[in-house]
Amino acid sequence: MTLLRKPLAAHGKLHDITPADANWGYVGFALYRLAPGETAHEATGDSEAILVLVEGKAHVTASGQDWGVMGDRMDVFEKTPPHCLYVPNGDIWTAVAATDCTLAVCRAPGKSGHKAQRLGPEGIALTPRGKGTNTRFVNNIAMEAREVADSLLVTEVFTPAGHWSSYPSHRHDEDDFPNMTYLEETYYHRLNPAQGFGIQRVYTEDGSLDETMAVQNHDVVLVPRGHHPCGAPYGYEMYYLNVMAGPVRKWRFKNDPAHDWIARRDA
């Protein structure tokens, strides 16, 4: 499996990751970069979707409703809460770019349990997490405290230059609720300035998987199992959009025992 996915193009549909393509069972992720007047259009099929206006504005229709022009964050690193829309399975959505825009499409199995609804910017607040150079800032779009989806868990994270994130190293790859949940995960990365890079490692404690990647603007990293910390070098701020899904819509994880002392110390 190739964990690092590079954009397919510089414009249009940059990513279209499906469960079959990723060789797993739950998470799908697509990304569009559109110029004013250009259109993205999808039928959700068996999947629910959360549309995230990463930056820019688009006129969105879904579930037979006109949701108007969504989006007001013109640069993702403004860090303001994103405009988002939940679209259930068995539906259709269309987005027509009103400005240059970046639109993320987060997908997972739908169960017809929720109707189309706005998920942001209302109800999303930038929240600090961690201490020292492990500090990062989180916009929780659809984590389990918000009962707004059947399967999807979605959040975005801003990691300051020189800081670590998704750290201490943790994993969520066993279906053993409430001790741990099995959640596949994608990371969509952005860097500021855009020519920068970050580091992400995906590894298991037994060493059967151990891959360290230099991630660049618009790259996606797949996390099928194992621990998955990432770091932002001095001079470059990192953003990532996380999509998680599995058999239970709960986020329960275990830290790498070798590094759990950090979490205990900072508790």
C-alpha positions in Angstrom: 0.0 0.0 0.0 1.2 3.5 -0.9 0.5 5.7 2.2 1.5 9.0 0.6 -0.8 10.2 -2.1 0.3 13.1 -4.3 -2.2 15.3 -6.0 -3.4 14.0 -9.4 -3.3 17.5 -10.9 -2.8 21.1 -9.8 -6.4 22.0 -10.6 -9.8 20.3 -10.8 -10.1 17.0 -8.9 -6.8 16.6 -7.0 -7.7 13.5 -5.0 -10.3 10.7 -5.3 -9.5 8.1 -2.6 -12.1 5.4 -2.2 -12.1 2.4 0.2 -11.3 0.1 -2.7 -8.4 2.3 -3.8 -7.1 2.5 -0.2 -7.6 -1.3 0.3 -9.7 -0.7 3.4 -13.4 -0.6 4.3 -14.7 2.8 5.4 -13.0 6.1 4.6 -13.1 8.0 1.3 -11.7 11.4 0.5 -11.9 13.7 -2.5 -10.5 17.2 -3.1 -11.4 19.8 -5.7 -9.6 23.1 -6.5 -11.9 25.2 -8.6 -11.9 28.6 -10.4 -14.9 30.8 -10.3 -17.8 29.3 -12.3 -16.4 25.7 -12.3 -18.5 22.9 -10.9 -18.1 19.8 -8.7 -20.9 17.3 -8.6 -21.3 13.9 -7.0 -23.9 11.3 -6.1 -23.2 10.0 -2.6 -24.4 6.4 -3.3 -23.9 4.3 -0.2 -21.8 6.9 1.5 -22.6 9.9 3.5 -20.4 13.0 2.9 -19.3 16.1 4.7 -18.3 19.0 2.4 -15.7 21.2 3.9 -15.0 24.6 2.3 -11.3 24.6 3.1 -11.0 28.0 1.5 -12.9 30.2 -0.9 -16.7 30.3 -1.6 -19.1 28.1 -3.5 -22.8 28.0 -4.2 -24.0 24.6 -2.9 -27.1 22.6 -3.6 -27.9 19.2 -2.0 -30.9 17.1 -0.9 -33.1 19.3 -3.2 -32.2 22.4 -1.2 -30.3 25.5 -2.2 -27.8 26.2 0.6 -26.6 29.4 -0.9 -23.0 30.6 -1.2 -21.0 28.9 1.5 -17.5 29.8 2.7 -15.8 33.0 3.9 -12.3 31.8 4.8 -10.2 32.8 1.8 -7.0 31.3 3.1 -7.0 28.2 5.2 -4.4 29.7 7.6 -6.8 32.4 8.6 -7.9 29.6 11.0 -11.5 30.8 11.2 -14.2 28.0 11.5 -15.0 26.4 8.1 -18.3 26.3 6.4 -19.4 22.7 6.1 -22.4 20.7 4.9 -23.5 17.2 5.7 -25.1 15.2 2.8 -26.6 11.8 3.5 -26.2 8.6 1.5 -28.5 8.2 -1.5 -28.3 11.9 -2.3 -26.7 14.3 -4.8 -24.7 17.5 -4.2 -23.4 20.2 -6.5 -20.9 23.0 -5.8 -20.3 25.9 -8.2 -17.3 28.0 -7.3 -18.0 31.7 -6.6 -14.3 32.4 -6.0 -11.2 30.3 -6.3 -12.0 27.6 -3.8 -10.7 24.4 -2.3 -13.5 21.9 -1.5 -12.9 18.7 0.5 -15.3 15.8 0.3 -15.1 13.5 3.4 -16.9 10.1 2.9 -17.9 7.0 4.9 -20.7 4.5 4.9 -24.1 6.1 5.4 -27.1 4.6 7.2 -29.8 7.1 6.4 -29.7 8.3 10.0 -29.3 12.0 9.4 -30.6 14.7 7.0 -28.6 17.3 5.1 -27.6 20.1 7.4 -25.0 22.8 7.9 -22.2 21.8 10.3 -20.3 25.1 10.3 -19.1 27.7 11.0 -21.7 27.7 13.8 -20.8 25.2 16.5 -17.1 25.1 15.6 -14.5 27.0 17.8 -10.7 26.9 17.5 -9.5 25.1 20.6 -5.9 24.7 21.8 -4.6 21.2 22.6 -1.3 20.1 24.1 1.6 21.9 25.8 4.8 23.5 24.8 6.0 22.5 21.4 3.2 19.9 21.3 0.6 22.7 21.2 -1.7 22.8 18.2 -5.2 24.3 17.5 -8.2 22.3 16.5 -11.5 23.0 14.7 -13.8 20.0 15.6 -16.2 19.8 12.6 -17.9 16.5 13.3 -16.3 14.6 16.2 -18.4 12.3 18.4 -19.7 15.0 20.7 -21.7 16.3 17.7 -24.2 13.6 16.7 -24.4 14.8 13.1 -23.3 11.8 11.1 -23.7 8.0 10.9 -20.0 7.1 10.5 -17.9 10.2 9.8 -15.5 11.8 12.3 -14.0 15.0 10.8 -11.6 17.6 12.3 -9.0 20.1 11.2 -5.8 20.9 13.0 -3.3 23.8 12.8 0.2 23.0 14.0 2.6 26.0 14.6 6.1 26.0 13.0 8.5 23.9 15.1 5.7 21.9 16.8 4.5 18.3 16.8 1.0 17.1 16.3 -1.0 13.8 16.6 1.5 13.3 19.4 2.3 11.5 21.7 2.1 8.7 19.1 -1.2 6.9 19.3 -3.2 4.3 17.4 -6.8 3.4 16.9 -6.7 0.1 15.0 -8.6 -2.4 17.1 -12.4 -2.9 17.3 -12.4 -3.2 21.1 -14.8 -0.4 22.3 -14.6 1.1 24.9 -10.9 0.4 25.2 -10.1 1.3 21.6 -12.0 1.8 18.3 -11.0 0.8 14.8 -10.8 3.9 12.7 -9.2 4.3 9.3 -7.9 7.9 8.8 -6.7 10.3 6.1 -4.6 13.4 6.6 -5.0 16.2 4.0 -1.9 18.4 4.5 -1.3 22.1 3.8 1.9 24.1 4.5 2.4 27.8 5.1 4.4 29.1 3.2 3.2 26.7 0.5 6.7 25.6 -0.6 7.3 24.0 2.8 7.1 20.4 4.0 6.2 18.5 7.1 7.1 15.0 8.4 4.6 12.2 9.1 5.5 8.8 10.4 3.1 5.8 10.3 4.3 2.8 12.3 3.3 -0.2 14.3 4.9 -1.3 17.6 6.1 -4.6 16.1 7.7 -2.8 13.1 5.6 -4.5 10.5 4.7 -1.1 9.2 7.1 1.8 9.5 7.0 4.6 6.9 8.3 8.1 7.3 7.1 10.7 4.7 7.9 14.2 3.8 4.5 15.7 3.1 4.0 18.8 0.9 1.1 21.1 0.1 -2.1 19.1 -0.9 -0.6 15.7 -0.1 -2.8 13.1 1.6 -1.5 10.4 4.0 -3.4 7.2 4.6 -3.4 5.7 8.1 -4.7 2.1 7.9 -3.2 1.1 11.3 -0.5 2.0 13.7 0.7 5.3 15.2 0.9 8.4 13.1 2.6 11.5 14.6 3.6 14.5 12.4 5.8 17.5 12.8 6.2 21.0 11.3 9.8 22.3 10.7 10.9 25.7 11.9 9.5 28.3 9.5 6.6 26.3 8.2 3.1 26.1 9.7 1.1 22.9 9.1 -2.6 22.3 8.6 -4.3 19.0 8.2 -7.9 17.9 7.7 -8.6 14.5 9.3 -11.3 12.1 8.2 -11.9 9.0 10.3 -14.5 6.2 10.2 -14.9 2.6 11.3 -17.6 0.2 12.7 -18.3 2.5 15.7 -18.5 6.3 15.6 -16.3 6.8 18.6 -12.7 7.9 19.0 -10.8 5.7 21.5 -7.1 5.3 21.1 -4.0 4.1 22.9 -0.6 5.8 23.1 2.6 4.1 22.1 3.8 2.7 25.5 7.3 4.0 24.7 6.1 7.6 24.6 3.0 7.5 27.0 5.1 9.1 29.7 4.8 12.4 27.9 1.0 12.3 28.1 1.1 11.3 31.8 3.5 14.1 32.5 1.4 16.7 30.7 -1.9 15.5 32.2 
